[in-house]
Amino acid sequence: MPFPKAVRLVEVGPRDGLQNEPEPIDTATKLELIERLGAAGIRHIEAASFVSSRWVPQMADHCEVMTGLTRHPGATYSALTPNLKGLEAGLECGVEEVAVFGAASEAFSQKNINCSIAESLQRFEPVLERAKAVNVRVRGYVSCVLGCPYEGEIAPAKVAEVSKALYEMGCFEVSLGDTIGTGTPFKAKRLIEAVSRDIPMDKLAAHFHDTYGQALANLYAVLEEGIAVIDSSVAGLGGCPYAKGASGNVASEDVVYMLDGLGIETGIDLNKLADTGTWITQAIGRPNRSKVGVALAAK
Ligand SMILES: CC(C)(COP(=O)([O-])OP(=O)([O-])OC[C@H]1O[C@@H](n2cnc3c(N)ncnc32)[C@H](O)[C@@H]1OP(=O)([O-])[O-])[C@@H](O)C(=O)NCCC(=O)NCCSC(=O)C[C@@](C)(O)CC(=O)[O-]
């Protein structure tokens, strides 16, 4: 299949990137991060998470973030909502798009959201119904699509089954999470082949972590399959609190640099994005995990 002409980047840095930070990050820093990402041309930003603050304290200021952010024209600011309680809280704070998150691994589902895969799908149904009633789009995540920290290998058929359930429930897009970054390119291709039998390619997204340094190679492989939506995190921030050792998402700067080189449009200003990566890593005292970001900063 030819490469897509354009890719939509979903920036998950403010949520996936920051949710695991041990020290509290003030709301003003999160808001400035979101503003800078918007100014760099990113038009889809996952800004917060309406989960239990006992489970994920870093996301406790979700409402202040959603109500305080500066909206760029044409941009969408979304939030995670694992259940109806999360959705109702999000709606009160003006969320315009939400995401439910399940897993292709039973053990990960239990650790992450405290229920089985089947129970999670039951929890998501009322979220989808209520969101539809108020015209809020729902994205669906599937974690552990290329490996699980507790169960090891995960069969593509299992990922396809959970993804199909989310899509049939009404999720407008299903994002496939290589939560612990163990995937490799052929495996990533086989995964997309399996999942795209039931879901149109343009309703799928790749959400790859870079723990083993494979994320860009895996993205190249799935671009060849026709994937045109990529999740990434500025400066490669992040890691999942329920996947020990998981490092951040693939760095947004690295993805944009690769896509620019392939002649694939993103609408994103790489220099502004790289400046944002330099700024946020200095602001929170983290190393910049974007090779492109580091290289551009050194120029
Ligand atoms: C899902 C729950 C809430 C279930 O948690 P639970 O304990 O099973 O839920 P519960 O219904 O039994 O409620 C227990 C308590 O939590 C409260 N509660 C219940 N729901 C909410 C809510 N929405 N917001 C705030 N509070 C909530 C509820 O009110 C109650 O409070 P209490 O009466 O004990 O004071 C919990 O397990 C949780 O918050 N988990 C956190 C999961 C998480 O955020 N994980 C990281 C994000 S996923 C990820 O990073 C992967 C992804 C998406 O990036 C893709 C990839 O890379 O793979």
The ligand as a MOL file (V3000), in Angstrom:
LIG
                    3D

  0  0  0     0  0            999 V3000
M  V30 BEGIN CTAB
M  V30 COUNTS 58 60 0 0 0
M  V30 BEGIN ATOM
M  V30 1 C -10.6570 3.0260 36.4350 0
M  V30 2 C -10.6770 3.2300 37.9170 0
M  V30 3 C -11.3280 4.5730 38.2470 0
M  V30 4 C -11.5290 2.1330 38.5400 0
M  V30 5 O -11.2710 2.0560 39.9060 0
M  V30 6 P -12.0770 1.0910 40.8760 0
M  V30 7 O -11.4650 1.1860 42.2290 0
M  V30 8 O -12.2240 -0.2580 40.2820 0 CHG=-1
M  V30 9 O -13.4930 1.8120 40.7960 0
M  V30 10 P -14.7330 1.8180 41.6960 0
M  V30 11 O -15.8920 2.1230 40.7980 0
M  V30 12 O -14.8010 0.6100 42.6040 0 CHG=-1
M  V30 13 O -14.4780 3.1180 42.6360 0
M  V30 14 C -13.4850 3.1550 43.6550 0
M  V30 15 C -13.2450 4.6120 44.0400 0
M  V30 16 O -12.7480 5.3400 42.9240 0
M  V30 17 C -13.6300 6.4040 42.5950 0
M  V30 18 N -13.7000 6.5410 41.1220 0
M  V30 19 C -14.1850 5.6630 40.2360 0
M  V30 20 N -14.0700 6.1470 39.0030 0
M  V30 21 C -13.4910 7.3580 39.1130 0
M  V30 22 C -13.1220 8.3410 38.1630 0
M  V30 23 N -13.3110 8.1790 36.8530 0
M  V30 24 N -12.5450 9.4660 38.6140 0
M  V30 25 C -12.3340 9.6600 39.9310 0
M  V30 26 N -12.6790 8.7650 40.8730 0
M  V30 27 C -13.2600 7.6260 40.4600 0
M  V30 28 C -14.9610 6.0050 43.2020 0
M  V30 29 O -15.7660 7.1300 43.4480 0
M  V30 30 C -14.5040 5.3250 44.4700 0
M  V30 31 O -14.1200 6.3160 45.4080 0
M  V30 32 P -14.3030 6.0780 46.9930 0
M  V30 33 O -15.7730 5.8550 47.1770 0
M  V30 34 O -13.5060 4.8440 47.3280 0 CHG=-1
M  V30 35 O -13.7690 7.3480 47.5780 0 CHG=-1
M  V30 36 C -9.2670 3.1660 38.5230 0
M  V30 37 O -8.7890 1.8710 38.3250 0
M  V30 38 C -8.3220 4.1510 37.9130 0
M  V30 39 O -8.4720 5.3640 38.0470 0
M  V30 40 N -7.2900 3.6540 37.2340 0
M  V30 41 C -6.2720 4.4960 36.6320 0
M  V30 42 C -5.9730 3.9750 35.2750 0
M  V30 43 C -5.0470 4.9110 34.5350 0
M  V30 44 O -5.2220 6.1150 34.5220 0
M  V30 45 N -4.0400 4.3170 33.8860 0
M  V30 46 C -3.1270 5.0620 33.0710 0
M  V30 47 C -3.7750 5.4720 31.7640 0
M  V30 48 S -3.9400 4.1340 30.5900 0
M  V30 49 C -2.4730 4.1740 29.7220 0
M  V30 50 O -1.5900 4.9170 30.0590 0
M  V30 51 C -2.3450 3.3250 28.4940 0
M  V30 52 C -2.5870 4.1010 27.1980 0
M  V30 53 C -4.0130 4.6360 27.0990 0
M  V30 54 O -1.7340 5.2480 27.1310 0
M  V30 55 C -2.3130 3.1980 25.9770 0
M  V30 56 C -1.0200 2.4140 26.0640 0
M  V30 57 O 0.0780 3.0000 26.0280 0
M  V30 58 O -1.1420 1.1960 26.2080 0 CHG=-1
M  V30 END ATOM
M  V30 BEGIN BOND
M  V30 1 1 1 2
M  V30 2 1 2 3
M  V30 3 1 2 4
M  V30 4 1 2 36
M  V30 5 1 4 5
M  V30 6 1 5 6
M  V30 7 2 6 7
M  V30 8 1 6 8
M  V30 9 1 6 9
M  V30 10 1 9 10
M  V30 11 2 10 11
M  V30 12 1 10 12
M  V30 13 1 10 13
M  V30 14 1 13 14
M  V30 15 1 14 15
M  V30 16 1 15 16
M  V30 17 1 15 30
M  V30 18 1 16 17
M  V30 19 1 17 18
M  V30 20 1 17 28
M  V30 21 1 18 19
M  V30 22 1 18 27
M  V30 23 2 19 20
M  V30 24 1 20 21
M  V30 25 1 21 22
M  V30 26 2 21 27
M  V30 27 1 22 23
M  V30 28 2 22 24
M  V30 29 1 24 25
M  V30 30 2 25 26
M  V30 31 1 26 27
M  V30 32 1 28 29
M  V30 33 1 28 30
M  V30 34 1 30 31
M  V30 35 1 31 32
M  V30 36 2 32 33
M  V30 37 1 32 34
M  V30 38 1 32 35
M  V30 39 1 36 37
M  V30 40 1 36 38
M  V30 41 2 38 39
M  V30 42 1 38 40
M  V30 43 1 40 41
M  V30 44 1 41 42
M  V30 45 1 42 43
M  V30 46 2 43 44
M  V30 47 1 43 45
M  V30 48 1 45 46
M  V30 49 1 46 47
M  V30 50 1 47 48
M  V30 51 1 48 49
M  V30 52 2 49 50
M  V30 53 1 49 51
M  V30 54 1 51 52
M  V30 55 1 52 53
M  V30 56 1 52 54
M  V30 57 1 52 55
M  V30 58 1 55 56
M  V30 59 2 56 57
M  V30 60 1 56 58
M  V30 END BOND
M  V30 END CTAB
M  END
